[in-house]
Amino acid sequence: MIRKYLITRVQYLQLLLHQLQHYLMVTKYPKVYVSMFFGNMKYEVMEVTEDKEFQDQLENAEILFWHFVEKKKAPPDYIAFDNFNSKEFSDGETIIPIIPRK
């Protein structure tokens, strides 16, 4: 059985948004353009600008992820993204400082 997955431009952009914000953060570019084809006839270019608040949370999440990799410790099953607003994380046993790599 062949299933067709129809996706809107907004849904497509939401799938890419986190990765695009990561690229903007790493390259320090203020914006990126996404080129999309929908079906065979519709072509669209969308501009995505940096979101500093989201990028700060994303960087904190990446730092915490790398901490678990280096310590060879399994991360918790779930961490709410809102937890990455602070500069430390507690896994219930240890308080882990989140120090930016600037």
N, CA, C and O of each residue as an XYZ file, in Angstrom:
408
protein
N       0.828     -1.171      0.000
C       0.000      0.000      0.000
C       0.882      1.247      0.000
O       1.803      1.356      0.809
N       0.613      2.156     -0.874
C       1.378      3.399     -0.968
C       0.587      4.500     -0.290
O      -0.582      4.726     -0.604
N       1.230      5.178      0.637
C       0.576      6.286      1.336
C       1.190      7.582      0.842
O       2.404      7.689      0.668
N       0.350      8.541      0.625
C       0.835      9.871      0.255
C       0.771     10.753      1.490
O      -0.244     10.810      2.183
N       1.851     11.421      1.743
C       1.899     12.328      2.875
C       1.881     13.744      2.331
O       2.829     14.181      1.678
N       0.819     14.444      2.599
C       0.712     15.831      2.196
C       1.101     16.693      3.383
O       0.640     16.471      4.502
N       1.934     17.655      3.138
C       2.426     18.504      4.208
C       2.366     19.951      3.733
O       2.715     20.252      2.591
N       1.931     20.827      4.599
C       1.851     22.237      4.248
C       3.218     22.885      4.434
O       4.115     22.312      5.053
N       3.357     24.065      3.899
C       4.643     24.772      4.034
C       4.937     25.081      5.490
O       6.096     25.039      5.903
N       3.914     25.392      6.279
C       4.117     25.683      7.697
C       4.568     24.428      8.434
O       5.479     24.497      9.258
N       3.949     23.284      8.154
C       4.351     22.033      8.787
C       5.789     21.676      8.411
O       6.560     21.221      9.255
N       6.142     21.883      7.154
C       7.494     21.582      6.691
C       8.509     22.458      7.414
O       9.551     21.980      7.864
N       8.197     23.731      7.519
C       9.107     24.660      8.174
C       9.257     24.319      9.654
O      10.353     24.428     10.204
N       8.165     23.905     10.307
C       8.244     23.515     11.711
C       9.156     22.313     11.908
O       9.851     22.219     12.920
N       9.157     21.395     10.950
C      10.054     20.238     11.033
C      11.517     20.658     10.962
O      12.380     20.047     11.592
N      11.784     21.704     10.191
C      13.165     22.153      9.982
C      13.624     23.229     10.959
O      14.822     23.486     11.080
N      12.696     23.850     11.645
C      13.011     25.042     12.424
C      14.151     24.855     13.413
O      15.047     25.696     13.479
N      14.136     23.779     14.178
C      15.189     23.581     15.179
C      16.550     23.421     14.518
O      17.539     23.982     14.989
N      16.606     22.665     13.435
C      17.881     22.478     12.741
C      18.360     23.789     12.133
O      19.550     24.100     12.182
N      17.442     24.553     11.565
C      17.819     25.847     10.975
C      18.325     26.800     12.052
O      19.297     27.522     11.827
N      17.684     26.813     13.217
C      18.161     27.671     14.305
C      19.544     27.226     14.775
O      20.372     28.062     15.134
N      19.798     25.931     14.777
C      21.137     25.431     15.127
C      22.165     25.949     14.118
O      23.225     26.440     14.507
N      21.854     25.841     12.829
C      22.778     26.335     11.796
C      23.032     27.831     11.951
O      24.172     28.281     11.832
N      21.976     28.608     12.215
C      22.139     30.050     12.401
C      23.011     30.346     13.612
O      23.836     31.259     13.579
N      22.832     29.585     14.672
C      23.612     29.784     15.895
C      25.094     29.483     15.650
O      25.966     30.242     16.073
N      25.363     28.389     14.976
C      26.752     27.968     14.750
C      27.469     28.898     13.766
O      28.635     29.238     13.966
N      26.773     29.302     12.714
C      27.403     30.146     11.690
C      27.361     31.623     12.034
O      28.064     32.431     11.427
N      26.523     31.977     13.024
C      26.318     33.367     13.431
C      25.710     34.221     12.310
O      25.894     35.438     12.273
N      24.991     33.568     11.408
C      24.254     34.307     10.372
C      22.938     34.795     10.959
O      22.360     34.116     11.808
N      22.447     35.965     10.524
C      21.193     36.488     11.066
C      19.941     35.871     10.442
O      18.866     35.928     11.037
N      20.067     35.282      9.250
C      18.900     34.686      8.593
C      19.341     33.647      7.573
O      20.495     33.596      7.149
N      18.364     32.816      7.200
C      18.595     31.777      6.201
C      17.347     31.718      5.320
O      16.246     32.049      5.760
N      17.537     31.296      4.081
C      16.414     31.145      3.163
C      16.194     29.662      2.889
O      17.141     28.908      2.663
N      14.931     29.263      2.912
C      14.564     27.877      2.656
C      13.787     27.844      1.356
O      12.792     28.551      1.194
N      14.249     27.016      0.429
C      13.596     26.870     -0.865
C      12.795     25.579     -0.859
O      13.332     24.517     -0.547
N      11.497     25.663     -1.207
C      10.624     24.490     -1.131
C       9.791     24.338     -2.399
O       9.341     25.319     -2.992
N       9.599     23.095     -2.795
C       8.662     22.748     -3.860
C       7.509     21.987     -3.239
O       7.715     21.100     -2.411
N       6.295     22.332     -3.638
C       5.099     21.637     -3.181
C       4.417     21.055     -4.400
O       3.979     21.782     -5.291
N       4.331     19.729     -4.431
C       3.767     19.087     -5.613
C       4.678     19.333     -6.803
O       5.901     19.345     -6.659
N       4.105     19.524     -7.951
C       4.908     19.767     -9.145
C       4.850     21.213     -9.615
O       5.578     21.603    -10.528
N       3.995     22.002     -8.998
C       3.742     23.316     -9.550
C       4.072     24.494     -8.636
O       4.298     25.602     -9.123
N       4.102     24.282     -7.353
C       4.265     25.416     -6.447
C       5.681     25.457     -5.874
O       6.185     24.473     -5.333
N       6.297     26.612     -6.008
C       7.650     26.843     -5.503
C       7.590     28.042     -4.569
O       6.931     29.039     -4.864
N       8.279     27.937     -3.447
C       8.254     29.028     -2.490
C       9.602     29.152     -1.788
O      10.284     28.156     -1.544
N       9.969     30.374     -1.473
C      11.176     30.644     -0.696
C      10.727     31.340      0.579
O       9.965     32.306      0.538
N      11.208     30.837      1.715
C      10.853     31.435      3.001
C      12.122     31.877      3.720
O      13.161     31.220      3.661
N      12.000     32.995      4.390
C      13.114     33.517      5.173
C      12.910     33.154      6.633
O      11.824     33.349      7.178
N      13.943     32.628      7.269
C      13.913     32.301      8.696
C      14.985     33.142      9.370
O      16.156     33.078      8.997
N      14.587     33.926     10.359
C      15.544     34.769     11.074
C      15.907     34.132     12.404
O      15.196     33.266     12.914
N      17.025     34.577     12.953
C      17.494     34.002     14.206
C      16.552     34.339     15.356
O      15.941     35.407     15.393
N      16.453     33.410     16.278
C      15.656     33.572     17.490
C      16.619     33.350     18.654
O      16.864     32.217     19.069
N      17.160     34.455     19.171
C      18.212     34.374     20.196
C      17.762     33.621     21.453
O      18.533     32.849     22.022
N      16.529     33.843     21.882
C      16.041     33.158     23.079
C      15.996     31.645     22.856
O      16.432     30.873     23.710
N      15.471     31.229     21.714
C      15.430     29.807     21.390
C      16.842     29.246     21.254
O      17.123     28.145     21.727
N      17.730     30.000     20.609
C      19.109     29.532     20.423
C      19.828     29.362     21.755
O      20.629     28.441     21.910
N      19.552     30.239     22.719
C      20.152     30.087     24.050
C      19.688     28.787     24.704
O      20.490     28.055     25.285
N      18.385     28.506     24.604
C      17.861     27.250     25.151
C      18.463     26.053     24.414
O      18.823     25.053     25.034
N      18.568     26.160     23.100
C      19.119     25.078     22.292
C      20.577     24.817     22.668
O      20.996     23.666     22.790
N      21.340     25.884     22.848
C      22.744     25.715     23.238
C      22.843     25.027     24.599
O      23.691     24.155     24.791
N      21.988     25.410     25.539
C      21.989     24.762     26.855
C      21.656     23.275     26.734
O      22.254     22.441     27.413
N      20.696     22.951     25.865
C      20.329     21.547     25.646
C      21.499     20.776     25.042
O      21.754     19.635     25.428
N      22.213     21.392     24.095
C      23.351     20.729     23.463
C      24.498     20.529     24.446
O      25.171     19.499     24.420
N      24.721     21.513     25.311
C      25.774     21.387     26.328
C      25.443     20.246     27.283
O      26.313     19.445     27.627
N      24.179     20.173     27.711
C      23.773     19.095     28.610
C      23.889     17.736     27.924
O      24.345     16.766     28.530
N      23.475     17.668     26.655
C      23.611     16.428     25.891
C      25.080     15.985     25.877
O      25.384     14.816     26.112
N      25.986     16.929     25.601
C      27.399     16.563     25.520
C      27.947     16.143     26.884
O      28.834     15.293     26.965
N      27.420     16.735     27.948
C      27.814     16.324     29.295
C      27.511     14.836     29.501
O      28.346     14.093     30.017
N      26.316     14.410     29.097
C      25.941     12.999     29.258
C      26.810     12.094     28.378
O      27.147     10.979     28.777
N      27.169     12.568     27.187
C      28.050     11.781     26.309
C      29.415     11.604     26.959
O      29.931     10.489     27.027
N      30.000     12.694     27.436
C      31.331     12.625     28.041
C      31.356     11.766     29.303
O      32.330     11.054     29.550
N      30.299     11.830     30.095
C      30.233     11.057     31.341
C      29.766      9.626     31.111
O      29.722      8.826     32.045
N      29.416      9.302     29.859
C      28.910      7.964     29.508
C      27.737      7.585     30.417
O      27.646      6.471     30.933
N      26.859      8.551     30.584
C      25.700      8.380     31.448
C      24.442      8.566     30.602
O      24.366      9.486     29.788
N      23.471      7.701     30.796
C      22.209      7.821     30.047
C      21.454      9.065     30.516
O      21.340      9.299     31.719
N      20.942      9.853     29.591
C      20.164     11.028     29.988
C      18.796     10.604     30.503
O      18.378      9.468     30.282
N      18.100     11.497     31.184
C      16.733     11.165     31.621
C      15.849     10.862     30.409
O      16.146     11.287     29.293
N      14.783     10.140     30.638
C      13.872      9.795     29.547
C      13.261     11.026     28.899
O      13.044     11.043     27.687
N      12.981     12.054     29.689
C      12.336     13.248     29.158
C      12.827     14.466     29.912
O      12.920     14.448     31.140
N      13.139     15.517     29.186
C      13.476     16.805     29.772
C      12.658     17.845     29.012
O      12.793     17.968     27.795
N      11.820     18.588     29.712
C      11.035     19.643     29.065
C      11.978     20.731     28.564
O      12.924     21.116     29.250
N      11.707     21.217     27.366
C      12.594     22.217     26.761
C      12.645     23.497     27.593
O      13.647     24.211     27.559
N      11.586     23.796     28.338
C      11.579     24.987     29.196
C      12.636     24.907     30.290
O      13.042     25.936     30.831
N      13.088     23.701     30.623
C      14.138     23.551     31.642
C      15.473     24.130     31.195
O      16.368     24.327     32.017
N      15.615     24.402     29.915
C      16.892     24.900     29.412
C      16.979     26.417     29.443
O      17.848     27.002     28.795
N      16.082     27.065     30.195
C      16.177     28.511     30.396
C      17.200     28.846     31.468
O      17.726     29.958     31.495
N      17.486     27.904     32.345
C      18.404     28.164     33.452
C      19.806     27.691     33.106
O      20.022     27.013     32.102
N      20.747     28.058     33.952
C      22.150     27.717     33.720
C      22.606     26.504     34.515
O      23.803     26.256     34.658
N      21.635     25.746     35.035
C      21.978     24.488     35.679
C      20.827     23.518     35.510
O      19.679     23.913     35.304
N      21.155     22.254     35.599
C      20.163     21.200     35.431
C      20.357     20.191     36.539
O      21.489     19.823     36.853
N      19.270     19.738     37.133
C      19.343     18.704     38.156
C      18.671     17.446     37.630
O      17.517     17.470     37.203
N      19.412     16.351     37.669
C      18.840     15.074     37.228
C      18.260     14.290     38.412
O      17.971     13.099     38.295
N      18.095     14.968     39.544
C      17.569     14.310     40.734
C      18.671     13.806     41.646
O      18.442     13.585     42.835
N      19.863     13.624     41.099
C      21.002     13.154     41.884
C      22.099     14.208     41.941
O      22.735     14.398     42.978
N      22.315     14.882     40.835
C      23.417     15.818     40.694
C      22.929     17.102     40.062
O      22.054     17.077     39.196
N      23.487     18.229     40.487
C      23.229     19.489     39.798
C      24.348     19.700     38.795
O      25.526     19.738     39.152
N      23.962     19.835     37.541
C      24.938     19.954     36.464
C      24.946     21.395     35.974
O      23.934     21.862     35.450
N      26.069     22.126     36.128
C      26.110     23.498     35.621
C      26.174     23.471     34.088
O      26.858     22.640     33.491
N      25.453     24.389     33.483
C      25.477     24.518     32.032
C      26.311     25.748     31.710
O      25.851     26.882     31.845
N      27.548     25.504     31.281
C      28.484     26.585     31.015
C      28.678     26.721     29.514
O      29.139     25.775     28.875
N      28.341     27.869     28.927
C      28.496     28.059     27.481
C      29.946     27.903     27.041
O      30.876     28.149     27.809
N      30.119     27.486     25.776
C      31.460     27.271     25.223
C      31.916     28.479     24.417
O      32.368     28.302     23.286
N      31.824     29.655     24.923
C      32.149     30.854     24.146
C      33.595     31.199     24.237
O      34.034     32.182     23.640
